[in-house]
Amino acid sequence: MSKDKKKETKDQIFLLNKFDCPTLISFSGGRTSGFLVYKILEAYDGVLPEFVHVVFANTGKEMPQTLDFVNECSKEWNINIRWLELEIAEERPIYRTKEVSYETASRSGEPFSALIERKNMLPNPVMRMCTQELKMNVMKRYMQSLGYEEWGNVIGLRYDEPRRVATQRRQNDSGKNKWETLFPLYDNKITVEDVGNFWKKNKFDLNLPNHNGKTLAGNCDLCYLKGTKTLTKIIKEKPDLADWWIEQENKISASFKKEMNYIKLVDLSKLEAKQQELFDDDSRSCFCHD
């Protein structure tokens, strides 16, 4: 079977993926999740049913290009994307979800900083409170505010990400969540190559460099789950991005990464490229997919 024929078959199968229950589509602001939104929208002939909701949970530490991309997808595809953020109140309920917009969305890490101050601790690879509170719980409260008790949660994990899919499916099996996570891209064997080809042909794209299918600065700009090589590369190109992370570490007198703090990462970013190639790049995955 030719590549064109194979791709055509994938598209035809994907068109069958319609939802018959309340559904949340988690749009991270990356190329893969943008592709996911487009294909689902295409399956419904450009108009989503009222029970399908596209949501972008903003932490305030996404790159400006990510926010521009989400906004452009909304305008170009004529789709209502809900922009949500964590809000921390002084009275109960302490943790709340507020709806913002492209114009009013936080751009200096305000929701993330507020969470750190409230908890008086930093997230780390073991305790990822940022993922839980800034993303998952924000979206859960939004769906509950609409009156839903259970729903399908659609995320853009591809066929070439089987380990991440397996992790999410184990969480499904645990029965702890009010939602069942769905993987249309994985189920239809969509790969990073398919996603890349889509954006090459599209009239607009995420304005962040694509490194072999990876957007290094995607999601939270200097997320502690990214590998040392990735972090030092980003800091070398945009050293001012480290300021917020250093400020949080100084505020709590702790570090996001057990093995080193962000001041050390800044120092490492000043080394020659050949030396930086020796660093590990064992990035860890989280709910904040591409």
C-alpha positions in Angstrom: 0.0 0.0 0.0 1.4 3.4 -0.9 2.0 6.1 1.8 -0.7 8.2 0.3 -3.2 5.4 0.4 -2.2 4.5 3.9 -2.7 8.1 5.1 -6.0 8.3 3.3 -7.2 5.2 5.2 -6.1 6.8 8.5 -8.2 9.9 7.7 -11.2 7.8 6.8 -11.0 5.8 10.0 -10.6 9.0 12.0 -13.8 10.4 10.7 -15.6 7.6 12.5 -14.4 8.9 15.8 -17.5 10.8 17.1 -18.5 11.0 20.7 -21.9 10.1 22.1 -21.3 11.5 25.6 -20.1 14.7 27.3 -16.5 15.2 26.1 -13.6 17.4 27.0 -10.8 17.9 24.4 -7.7 19.0 26.2 -5.8 21.4 23.9 -2.3 21.9 25.2 -1.4 24.5 22.6 1.0 22.2 20.8 1.1 20.9 17.2 -0.2 17.4 18.1 -3.2 18.6 20.1 -3.9 21.2 17.5 -4.0 18.4 14.9 -6.3 16.5 17.2 -8.7 19.4 17.5 -8.8 19.9 13.7 -9.5 16.2 13.0 -12.3 16.0 15.5 -13.8 19.3 14.1 -13.5 17.8 10.6 -15.4 14.7 11.7 -18.3 16.9 12.7 -18.2 18.9 9.4 -16.8 22.0 11.2 -19.4 22.3 14.0 -18.9 20.6 17.3 -22.0 19.4 19.2 -22.8 21.3 22.4 -21.6 18.5 24.6 -18.0 18.6 23.2 -15.8 21.2 24.8 -12.4 22.3 23.7 -10.4 23.6 26.7 -6.9 25.3 27.1 -5.7 25.4 30.7 -3.2 28.2 31.0 -0.4 28.1 33.6 1.0 31.5 32.7 4.4 29.9 31.8 3.5 28.9 28.2 5.5 30.7 25.5 3.7 33.7 23.9 3.8 31.8 20.6 1.7 29.0 22.2 -1.0 31.5 23.2 -0.9 33.0 19.7 -1.3 29.6 18.3 -4.3 28.7 20.4 -5.9 32.0 19.5 -5.2 31.5 15.8 -6.7 28.0 15.8 -9.8 29.4 17.3 -10.2 32.1 14.7 -9.1 30.2 11.6 -11.3 27.2 12.4 -14.2 29.2 13.9 -14.2 27.1 17.1 -14.9 28.2 20.7 -11.9 27.3 22.8 -12.4 27.9 26.6 -9.4 29.5 28.2 -9.1 28.4 31.9 -6.8 29.3 34.8 -6.4 28.3 38.4 -7.6 31.0 40.8 -6.7 30.8 44.5 -9.2 32.5 46.9 -8.8 33.5 50.5 -12.1 31.8 51.5 -13.5 28.4 50.6 -13.4 27.0 48.1 -9.8 27.9 48.0 -9.0 26.4 44.6 -11.2 27.7 41.8 -11.4 27.7 38.0 -11.8 31.0 36.3 -12.4 31.6 32.6 -10.1 34.1 30.8 -9.4 34.9 27.2 -6.5 35.4 24.9 -6.3 39.0 25.8 -6.6 38.5 29.6 -4.7 35.3 30.0 -1.7 35.3 32.5 1.6 35.6 30.8 4.1 35.9 33.7 3.4 32.7 35.6 0.8 34.2 38.0 -1.4 31.0 38.5 1.7 28.9 38.9 3.3 31.3 41.4 0.1 31.5 43.4 0.0 27.7 43.7 3.6 27.6 44.9 2.9 30.3 47.5 -0.3 28.5 48.7 1.4 25.1 49.0 4.7 26.7 50.2 6.5 24.1 48.2 7.7 23.4 44.7 6.5 20.6 42.4 9.0 18.0 41.5 9.2 14.9 39.3 7.6 12.8 42.1 4.9 15.2 43.3 3.6 17.0 40.2 1.2 19.3 41.9 1.4 21.7 39.0 -0.1 19.2 36.6 -2.8 18.2 39.1 -3.8 21.7 40.1 -3.1 23.9 37.1 -4.4 21.5 34.5 -6.4 18.5 35.6 -8.4 20.0 38.5 -9.0 23.2 36.6 -10.6 21.3 33.8 -12.5 19.0 36.1 -14.1 21.9 37.9 -15.1 23.4 34.6 -16.9 20.3 33.4 -18.6 19.9 36.8 -19.7 23.5 36.6 -21.6 22.5 33.4 -23.4 19.9 35.4 -21.5 16.8 34.2 -20.8 14.0 36.7 -18.8 11.9 34.2 -17.2 12.6 30.8 -14.7 11.5 28.2 -11.4 13.3 28.3 -9.7 13.4 24.9 -5.9 13.9 24.7 -3.5 14.0 21.8 -1.2 11.0 22.5 0.1 9.5 19.2 0.8 6.0 18.1 4.5 6.5 18.7 3.9 7.3 22.4 2.7 3.9 23.6 4.3 4.2 27.1 2.4 7.4 27.8 -0.9 5.8 26.6 -0.3 2.8 28.8 0.2 5.1 31.8 -3.0 6.9 31.1 -4.9 3.7 30.6 -3.7 2.4 34.0 -5.2 5.5 35.5 -8.5 4.8 33.6 -8.5 1.3 35.1 -8.0 2.6 38.6 -11.5 4.2 38.6 -10.3 7.2 40.6 -11.2 9.8 38.0 -14.6 11.1 37.0 -13.5 10.8 33.3 -12.3 8.2 30.9 -9.3 9.3 28.9 -9.6 8.7 25.2 -6.8 8.5 22.6 -8.1 9.0 19.0 -4.7 9.7 17.6 -3.2 6.5 19.1 -6.2 4.4 18.1 -5.9 5.6 14.5 -2.1 5.0 14.4 -1.3 8.7 13.9 2.4 9.4 14.2 4.6 12.5 14.6 5.2 12.3 10.9 1.5 12.6 10.2 1.2 15.6 12.4 4.3 17.2 10.9 3.0 16.7 7.3 -0.4 18.3 8.3 1.2 21.5 9.6 3.6 21.7 6.6 0.5 21.9 4.4 -1.5 24.2 6.6 -1.6 28.0 6.1 -0.5 28.7 9.7 1.6 26.9 12.3 2.9 27.1 15.8 5.7 29.7 15.6 8.2 27.6 17.7 11.0 25.5 16.2 10.2 21.9 15.4 13.1 19.6 16.3 12.4 16.2 14.8 8.8 16.5 15.9 9.5 18.0 19.3 8.8 21.5 20.3 11.5 22.1 23.0 10.0 25.2 24.4 6.4 23.9 24.3 4.2 23.6 27.3 5.7 25.4 30.3 8.9 27.0 28.9 11.5 25.6 31.3 9.5 22.7 32.8 11.6 20.7 35.3 10.5 17.5 33.6 12.5 18.4 30.5 16.0 17.0 30.2 19.1 18.9 31.0 20.2 19.2 27.4 16.8 20.6 26.4 16.7 23.1 29.3 20.2 24.4 28.7 19.5 24.8 25.0 16.4 26.9 25.7 18.2 29.0 28.3 21.1 29.6 26.0 18.7 31.0 23.4 16.5 32.9 25.9 18.3 33.3 29.2 15.6 35.6 30.7 13.3 32.6 30.9 15.3 31.3 33.8 14.5 34.3 36.0 11.0 33.1 37.0 12.2 29.6 37.9 15.1 30.9 39.9 12.8 33.4 41.7 10.5 30.5 42.8 13.4 28.4 44.0 14.7 31.3 46.1 11.2 32.0 47.5 10.8 28.4 48.8 14.6 27.7 49.4 14.3 24.5 47.4 14.8 23.3 43.8 12.5 21.9 41.2 15.1 19.3 40.1 16.8 17.3 42.9 20.1 17.1 41.0 20.5 20.8 40.3 18.8 24.2 40.6 18.1 26.7 37.8 21.1 28.9 38.7 23.2 25.8 37.9 21.3 25.3 34.6 22.1 28.9 33.6 25.8 28.2 34.3 25.6 25.0 32.2 24.0 26.9 29.3 27.1 29.0 29.0 29.3 26.0 28.2 30.2 25.2 24.6 27.7 23.3 22.5 30.0 20.2 22.4 30.0 20.0 26.2 26.2 20.4 26.4 25.7 17.5 24.0 27.0 15.3 26.9 24.1 16.2 29.1 21.2 13.8 29.6 17.9 14.6 27.9 15.7 12.1 29.6 12.6 14.2 29.5 9.7 12.9 31.5 6.1 13.0 30.3 3.1 14.5 32.1 -0.4 15.5 31.4 0.9 18.5 29.6 1.3 16.7 26.2 2.4 18.4 23.0 
